[in-house]
Amino acid sequence: MKLEQPVKIIIWGAPASGKGTQSELIEKNYGLVHIAAGDLLRAEVTAETENGKRAKEYMEKGMMVPDEVVVTIVKARLSQPDAEENGWVLDGYPRSLSQVNALQDLRVRPDMFILLEVSEESLIERVVGRRLDPVTGKIYHLKYSPPENKEISSRLTLRCRIIVRMPKMYLQYIGTSYLSYVNGDAPKEDVFTEIDKKLSSIVEKRSKNSSKQAANM
């Protein structure tokens, strides 16, 4: 049954905490659209759009892409038909006050805000070997996901930022009742099992409401 109100999830955590992996599993099992700001930026760069050209300038210098660029891209993606109809899982966003404000402008209030908690020791172990391509913004791992050729390999820079602050103002906006802590130190299958229990409960309640509405029509 298609839900009258699609489920919206935000997943948060430090780099290498497993946000992307869990987002993909949520997408696969629940049909939600996986939206990651980094992927959107890389797509814009590849397509050579105006936003992509601006983003590339900062990426090549190893600098953060301006919020106005990131916000524009993410807002546009959230407004596309597949995201509005199927729901979405927003990966690692928002990260700043202006990004928080952008979601408020869209009146976006997620059904669940997943925070992956991973120990600093585990994060350090995971990020060792990570490298960033300053041209495309793509992240590689020397062992698990090596660069495709020597040209890319020669320009890679160390990627080892592991500390990220959660936007407290956004949590104040959505309310802590939506916040769900998940142990990200566990194997990815166990992490998803924990997320699955929480998410399936939301979907089940939403399905019952949709059934009641359909019966009353």
ZADO-1210 file (C-alpha; in nm, 4 decimals, padded with zeros to 6 digits):
<atoms>
<atom x="00.0000" y="00.0000" z="00.0000" code="MET" pos="1"/>
<atom x="00.1267" y="00.3429" z="-00.0923" code="LYS" pos="2"/>
<atom x="00.1414" y="00.5661" z="00.2128" code="LEU" pos="3"/>
<atom x="-00.0619" y="00.8858" z="00.2122" code="GLU" pos="4"/>
<atom x="00.2215" y="01.0536" z="00.4022" code="GLN" pos="5"/>
<atom x="00.5617" y="00.9256" z="00.2815" code="PRO" pos="6"/>
<atom x="00.8243" y="00.8624" z="00.5481" code="VAL" pos="7"/>
<atom x="01.1089" y="01.1120" z="00.5850" code="LYS" pos="8"/>
<atom x="01.4326" y="01.0201" z="00.7620" code="ILE" pos="9"/>
<atom x="01.7492" y="01.2135" z="00.8440" code="ILE" pos="10"/>
<atom x="02.0580" y="01.0074" z="00.9252" code="ILE" pos="11"/>
<atom x="02.3518" y="01.1710" z="01.0962" code="TRP" pos="12"/>
<atom x="02.6998" y="01.0876" z="01.2192" code="GLY" pos="13"/>
<atom x="03.0685" y="01.1564" z="01.1691" code="ALA" pos="14"/>
<atom x="03.2419" y="01.0712" z="00.8402" code="PRO" pos="15"/>
<atom x="03.2982" y="00.6921" z="00.8260" code="ALA" pos="16"/>
<atom x="03.0158" y="00.6319" z="01.0747" code="SER" pos="17"/>
<atom x="02.8244" y="00.4345" z="00.8110" code="GLY" pos="18"/>
<atom x="02.5610" y="00.6886" z="00.7046" code="LYS" pos="19"/>
<atom x="02.5891" y="00.6044" z="00.3371" code="GLY" pos="20"/>
<atom x="02.5773" y="00.2288" z="00.3920" code="THR" pos="21"/>
<atom x="02.2721" y="00.2475" z="00.6161" code="GLN" pos="22"/>
<atom x="02.0994" y="00.4956" z="00.3849" code="SER" pos="23"/>
<atom x="02.1417" y="00.2522" z="00.0953" code="GLU" pos="24"/>
<atom x="01.9968" y="-00.0315" z="00.3035" code="LEU" pos="25"/>
<atom x="01.6998" y="00.1853" z="00.4008" code="ILE" pos="26"/>
<atom x="01.6489" y="00.2771" z="00.0352" code="GLU" pos="27"/>
<atom x="01.6662" y="-00.0880" z="-00.0708" code="LYS" pos="28"/>
<atom x="01.4306" y="-00.2192" z="00.1969" code="ASN" pos="29"/>
<atom x="01.1807" y="00.0655" z="00.2210" code="TYR" pos="30"/>
<atom x="01.1898" y="00.2323" z="-00.1189" code="GLY" pos="31"/>
<atom x="01.2854" y="00.5716" z="00.0232" code="LEU" pos="32"/>
<atom x="01.4958" y="00.7971" z="-00.1981" code="VAL" pos="33"/>
<atom x="01.8546" y="00.8253" z="-00.0717" code="HIS" pos="34"/>
<atom x="01.9619" y="01.1897" z="-00.0858" code="ILE" pos="35"/>
<atom x="02.3251" y="01.2718" z="-00.0026" code="ALA" pos="36"/>
<atom x="02.4553" y="01.6254" z="-00.0482" code="ALA" pos="37"/>
<atom x="02.7987" y="01.4989" z="-00.1509" code="GLY" pos="38"/>
<atom x="02.6551" y="01.2838" z="-00.4293" code="ASP" pos="39"/>
<atom x="02.4400" y="01.5727" z="-00.5501" code="LEU" pos="40"/>
<atom x="02.7416" y="01.8042" z="-00.5627" code="LEU" pos="41"/>
<atom x="02.9462" y="01.5519" z="-00.7595" code="ARG" pos="42"/>
<atom x="02.6604" y="01.5101" z="-01.0063" code="ALA" pos="43"/>
<atom x="02.6428" y="01.8873" z="-01.0544" code="GLU" pos="44"/>
<atom x="03.0190" y="01.9020" z="-01.1130" code="VAL" pos="45"/>
<atom x="03.0003" y="01.6223" z="-01.3699" code="THR" pos="46"/>
<atom x="02.7072" y="01.7906" z="-01.5471" code="ALA" pos="47"/>
<atom x="02.9000" y="02.1205" z="-01.5464" code="GLU" pos="48"/>
<atom x="02.6022" y="02.3195" z="-01.4206" code="THR" pos="49"/>
<atom x="02.6494" y="02.6673" z="-01.2759" code="GLU" pos="50"/>
<atom x="02.6281" y="02.5276" z="-00.9245" code="ASN" pos="51"/>
<atom x="02.8644" y="02.2502" z="-01.0256" code="GLY" pos="52"/>
<atom x="03.1216" y="02.4966" z="-01.1567" code="LYS" pos="53"/>
<atom x="03.1066" y="02.6962" z="-00.8342" code="ARG" pos="54"/>
<atom x="03.1362" y="02.3821" z="-00.6255" code="ALA" pos="55"/>
<atom x="03.4331" y="02.2596" z="-00.8284" code="LYS" pos="56"/>
<atom x="03.6264" y="02.5801" z="-00.7608" code="GLU" pos="57"/>
<atom x="03.6068" y="02.5167" z="-00.3880" code="TYR" pos="58"/>
<atom x="03.6637" y="02.1418" z="-00.4139" code="MET" pos="59"/>
<atom x="03.9839" y="02.1911" z="-00.6102" code="GLU" pos="60"/>
<atom x="04.1136" y="02.4160" z="-00.3323" code="LYS" pos="61"/>
<atom x="04.0132" y="02.1661" z="-00.0650" code="GLY" pos="62"/>
<atom x="03.7599" y="02.4136" z="00.0742" code="MET" pos="63"/>
<atom x="03.4016" y="02.3651" z="00.1884" code="MET" pos="64"/>
<atom x="03.1402" y="02.4385" z="-00.0771" code="VAL" pos="65"/>
<atom x="02.9331" y="02.7483" z="00.0201" code="PRO" pos="66"/>
<atom x="02.6056" y="02.6740" z="00.1953" code="ASP" pos="67"/>
<atom x="02.4044" y="02.8630" z="-00.0638" code="GLU" pos="68"/>
<atom x="02.5174" y="02.6156" z="-00.3305" code="VAL" pos="69"/>
<atom x="02.4535" y="02.3085" z="-00.1152" code="VAL" pos="70"/>
<atom x="02.1159" y="02.4381" z="00.0018" code="VAL" pos="71"/>
<atom x="01.9994" y="02.5128" z="-00.3531" code="THR" pos="72"/>
<atom x="02.0889" y="02.1638" z="-00.4729" code="ILE" pos="73"/>
<atom x="01.9371" y="01.9791" z="-00.1776" code="VAL" pos="74"/>
<atom x="01.6133" y="02.1811" z="-00.1803" code="LYS" pos="75"/>
<atom x="01.5713" y="02.1110" z="-00.5503" code="ALA" pos="76"/>
<atom x="01.6213" y="01.7369" z="-00.4956" code="ARG" pos="77"/>
<atom x="01.3760" y="01.7199" z="-00.2063" code="LEU" pos="78"/>
<atom x="01.1149" y="01.8859" z="-00.4276" code="SER" pos="79"/>
<atom x="01.1401" y="01.6305" z="-00.7085" code="GLN" pos="80"/>
<atom x="00.8368" y="01.4009" z="-00.7606" code="PRO" pos="81"/>
<atom x="01.0052" y="01.0736" z="-00.6581" code="ASP" pos="82"/>
<atom x="01.1154" y="01.2184" z="-00.3234" code="ALA" pos="83"/>
<atom x="00.7761" y="01.3749" z="-00.2537" code="GLU" pos="84"/>
<atom x="00.5851" y="01.0586" z="-00.3479" code="GLU" pos="85"/>
<atom x="00.8098" y="00.7878" z="-00.2001" code="ASN" pos="86"/>
<atom x="00.9691" y="00.9664" z="00.0933" code="GLY" pos="87"/>
<atom x="01.3413" y="01.0009" z="00.1492" code="TRP" pos="88"/>
<atom x="01.6426" y="00.9415" z="00.3700" code="VAL" pos="89"/>
<atom x="01.8610" y="01.2522" z="00.3938" code="LEU" pos="90"/>
<atom x="02.2244" y="01.1583" z="00.4490" code="ASP" pos="91"/>
<atom x="02.4430" y="01.3889" z="00.6620" code="GLY" pos="92"/>
<atom x="02.2385" y="01.7056" z="00.6180" code="TYR" pos="93"/>
<atom x="02.1959" y="01.9694" z="00.7644" code="PRO" pos="94"/>
<atom x="02.5435" y="02.0691" z="00.8838" code="ARG" pos="95"/>
<atom x="02.5042" y="02.4426" z="00.9402" code="SER" pos="96"/>
<atom x="02.2562" y="02.7051" z="01.0540" code="LEU" pos="97"/>
<atom x="02.1664" y="02.8116" z="00.6999" code="SER" pos="98"/>
<atom x="02.1066" y="02.4484" z="00.6050" code="GLN" pos="99"/>
<atom x="01.8815" y="02.4114" z="00.9083" code="VAL" pos="100"/>
<atom x="01.6906" y="02.7235" z="00.8043" code="ASN" pos="101"/>
<atom x="01.6491" y="02.5848" z="00.4531" code="ALA" pos="102"/>
<atom x="01.4707" y="02.2769" z="00.5874" code="LEU" pos="103"/>
<atom x="01.2544" y="02.4957" z="00.8077" code="GLN" pos="104"/>
<atom x="01.1604" y="02.7049" z="00.5038" code="ASP" pos="105"/>
<atom x="01.0438" y="02.3844" z="00.3347" code="LEU" pos="106"/>
<atom x="00.8576" y="02.2921" z="00.6544" code="ARG" pos="107"/>
<atom x="01.0444" y="01.9642" z="00.6606" code="VAL" pos="108"/>
<atom x="01.0002" y="01.7733" z="00.9848" code="ARG" pos="109"/>
<atom x="01.1441" y="01.4199" z="00.9633" code="PRO" pos="110"/>
<atom x="00.9697" y="01.1187" z="01.1135" code="ASP" pos="111"/>
<atom x="01.2996" y="01.0060" z="01.2608" code="MET" pos="112"/>
<atom x="01.6424" y="01.1624" z="01.3120" code="PHE" pos="113"/>
<atom x="01.8935" y="00.8757" z="01.3325" code="ILE" pos="114"/>
<atom x="02.2207" y="00.9529" z="01.5057" code="LEU" pos="115"/>
<atom x="02.4909" y="00.6909" z="01.4494" code="LEU" pos="116"/>
<atom x="02.7153" y="00.6820" z="01.7538" code="GLU" pos="117"/>
<atom x="03.0639" y="00.5498" z="01.6779" code="VAL" pos="118"/>
<atom x="03.3635" y="00.5532" z="01.9112" code="SER" pos="119"/>
<atom x="03.6613" y="00.7685" z="01.8187" code="GLU" pos="120"/>
<atom x="03.8810" y="00.4572" z="01.8054" code="GLU" pos="121"/>
<atom x="03.6539" y="00.2947" z="01.5470" code="SER" pos="122"/>
<atom x="03.6332" y="00.6129" z="01.3420" code="LEU" pos="123"/>
<atom x="04.0112" y="00.6468" z="01.3299" code="ILE" pos="124"/>
<atom x="04.0412" y="00.2851" z="01.2189" code="GLU" pos="125"/>
<atom x="03.7841" y="00.3396" z="00.9452" code="ARG" pos="126"/>
<atom x="03.9263" y="00.6638" z="00.8082" code="VAL" pos="127"/>
<atom x="04.2856" y="00.5409" z="00.7853" code="VAL" pos="128"/>
<atom x="04.3435" y="00.5080" z="00.4136" code="GLY" pos="129"/>
<atom x="04.0664" y="00.7443" z="00.3123" code="ARG" pos="130"/>
<atom x="04.1610" y="00.9942" z="00.0444" code="ARG" pos="131"/>
<atom x="03.9737" y="01.2815" z="-00.1209" code="LEU" pos="132"/>
<atom x="03.9872" y="01.3749" z="-00.4886" code="ASP" pos="133"/>
<atom x="03.9850" y="01.7574" z="-00.4778" code="PRO" pos="134"/>
<atom x="03.8703" y="01.7748" z="-00.8405" code="VAL" pos="135"/>
<atom x="03.5550" y="01.5623" z="-00.8189" code="THR" pos="136"/>
<atom x="03.5001" y="01.5519" z="-00.4441" code="GLY" pos="137"/>
<atom x="03.4871" y="01.1721" z="-00.4567" code="LYS" pos="138"/>
<atom x="03.6224" y="00.9825" z="-00.1559" code="ILE" pos="139"/>
<atom x="03.8445" y="00.6781" z="-00.2069" code="TYR" pos="140"/>
<atom x="04.0041" y="00.4253" z="00.0260" code="HIS" pos="141"/>
<atom x="04.3501" y="00.2990" z="-00.0592" code="LEU" pos="142"/>
<atom x="04.2549" y="-00.0561" z="00.0388" code="LYS" pos="143"/>
<atom x="03.8793" y="-00.0930" z="-00.0018" code="TYR" pos="144"/>
<atom x="03.8031" y="00.1512" z="-00.2834" code="SER" pos="145"/>
<atom x="04.1266" y="00.2510" z="-00.4624" code="PRO" pos="146"/>
<atom x="04.1389" y="00.5188" z="-00.7364" code="PRO" pos="147"/>
<atom x="04.0782" y="00.4057" z="-01.0929" code="GLU" pos="148"/>
<atom x="04.4063" y="00.5317" z="-01.2364" code="ASN" pos="149"/>
<atom x="04.7427" y="00.6935" z="-01.1559" code="LYS" pos="150"/>
<atom x="04.6224" y="01.0410" z="-01.2581" code="GLU" pos="151"/>
<atom x="04.3569" y="01.0376" z="-00.9882" code="ILE" pos="152"/>
<atom x="04.5914" y="00.8726" z="-00.7401" code="SER" pos="153"/>
<atom x="04.8501" y="01.1479" z="-00.7812" code="SER" pos="154"/>
<atom x="04.6112" y="01.4251" z="-00.6771" code="ARG" pos="155"/>
<atom x="04.4432" y="01.2594" z="-00.3789" code="LEU" pos="156"/>
<atom x="04.4639" y="01.4315" z="-00.0424" code="THR" pos="157"/>
<atom x="04.4333" y="01.2890" z="00.3079" code="LEU" pos="158"/>
<atom x="04.0759" y="01.2624" z="00.4286" code="ARG" pos="159"/>
<atom x="04.0740" y="01.2259" z="00.8036" code="CYS" pos="160"/>
<atom x="03.8159" y="01.4626" z="00.9523" code="ARG" pos="161"/>
<atom x="03.6162" y="01.2645" z="01.2053" code="ILE" pos="162"/>
<atom x="03.4506" y="01.5156" z="01.4349" code="ILE" pos="163"/>
<atom x="03.1190" y="01.6669" z="01.3306" code="VAL" pos="164"/>
<atom x="02.8902" y="01.8769" z="01.5468" code="ARG" pos="165"/>
<atom x="02.5221" y="01.8130" z="01.5274" code="MET" pos="166"/>
<atom x="02.3124" y="02.1252" z="01.4603" code="PRO" pos="167"/>
<atom x="02.1478" y="02.1639" z="01.8022" code="LYS" pos="168"/>
<atom x="01.9121" y="02.4277" z="01.6700" code="MET" pos="169"/>
<atom x="01.7663" y="02.1760" z="01.4264" code="TYR" pos="170"/>
<atom x="01.7086" y="01.9255" z="01.7054" code="LEU" pos="171"/>
<atom x="01.5298" y="02.1995" z="01.8962" code="GLN" pos="172"/>
<atom x="01.3125" y="02.2563" z="01.5901" code="TYR" pos="173"/>
<atom x="01.2127" y="01.8932" z="01.5320" code="ILE" pos="174"/>
<atom x="01.2057" y="01.7943" z="01.8989" code="GLY" pos="175"/>
<atom x="01.4158" y="01.5310" z="02.0743" code="THR" pos="176"/>
<atom x="01.1279" y="01.2820" z="02.0567" code="SER" pos="177"/>
<atom x="01.2237" y="01.2276" z="01.6926" code="TYR" pos="178"/>
<atom x="01.5870" y="01.1564" z="01.7830" code="LEU" pos="179"/>
<atom x="01.6978" y="00.7931" z="01.7731" code="SER" pos="180"/>
<atom x="02.0470" y="00.6919" z="01.8862" code="TYR" pos="181"/>
<atom x="02.1932" y="00.3865" z="01.7128" code="VAL" pos="182"/>
<atom x="02.5168" y="00.2066" z="01.7981" code="ASN" pos="183"/>
<atom x="02.7291" y="00.2493" z="01.4858" code="GLY" pos="184"/>
<atom x="03.0187" y="00.0442" z="01.6252" code="ASP" pos="185"/>
<atom x="02.8312" y="-00.2777" z="01.5541" code="ALA" pos="186"/>
<atom x="02.8573" y="-00.4696" z="01.2228" code="PRO" pos="187"/>
<atom x="02.6550" y="-00.3002" z="00.9491" code="LYS" pos="188"/>
<atom x="02.3968" y="-00.5806" z="00.9490" code="GLU" pos="189"/>
<atom x="02.3334" y="-00.5348" z="01.3213" code="ASP" pos="190"/>
<atom x="02.3180" y="-00.1576" z="01.2821" code="VAL" pos="191"/>
<atom x="02.0507" y="-00.1934" z="01.0164" code="PHE" pos="192"/>
<atom x="01.8565" y="-00.4434" z="01.2281" code="THR" pos="193"/>
<atom x="01.8288" y="-00.1796" z="01.4997" code="GLU" pos="194"/>
<atom x="01.7259" y="00.0883" z="01.2490" code="ILE" pos="195"/>
<atom x="01.4819" y="-00.1520" z="01.0847" code="ASP" pos="196"/>
<atom x="01.2980" y="-00.2136" z="01.4122" code="LYS" pos="197"/>
<atom x="01.2487" y="00.1572" z="01.4691" code="LYS" pos="198"/>
<atom x="01.1584" y="00.2382" z="01.1095" code="LEU" pos="199"/>
<atom x="00.9210" y="-00.0552" z="01.0608" code="SER" pos="200"/>
<atom x="00.7206" y="00.0671" z="01.3600" code="SER" pos="201"/>
<atom x="00.6770" y="00.4078" z="01.1958" code="ILE" pos="202"/>
<atom x="00.5786" y="00.2533" z="00.8621" code="VAL" pos="203"/>
<atom x="00.3315" y="00.0161" z="01.0291" code="GLU" pos="204"/>
<atom x="00.1543" y="00.3020" z="01.2065" code="LYS" pos="205"/>
<atom x="00.1520" y="00.5062" z="00.8871" code="ARG" pos="206"/>
<atom x="00.0069" y="00.2106" z="00.6928" code="SER" pos="207"/>
<atom x="-00.2751" y="00.1659" z="00.9448" code="LYS" pos="208"/>
<atom x="-00.3639" y="00.5329" z="00.9180" code="ASN" pos="209"/>
<atom x="-00.3666" y="00.5077" z="00.5381" code="SER" pos="210"/>
<atom x="-00.5953" y="00.2028" z="00.5580" code="SER" pos="211"/>
<atom x="-00.8378" y="00.3847" z="00.7880" code="LYS" pos="212"/>
<atom x="-00.8473" y="00.6853" z="00.5567" code="GLN" pos="213"/>
<atom x="-00.9118" y="00.4599" z="00.2568" code="ALA" pos="214"/>
<atom x="-01.1932" y="00.2795" z="00.4410" code="ALA" pos="215"/>
<atom x="-01.3640" y="00.6071" z="00.5285" code="ASN" pos="216"/>
<atom x="-01.3638" y="00.7351" z="00.1711" code="MET" pos="217"/>
</atoms>
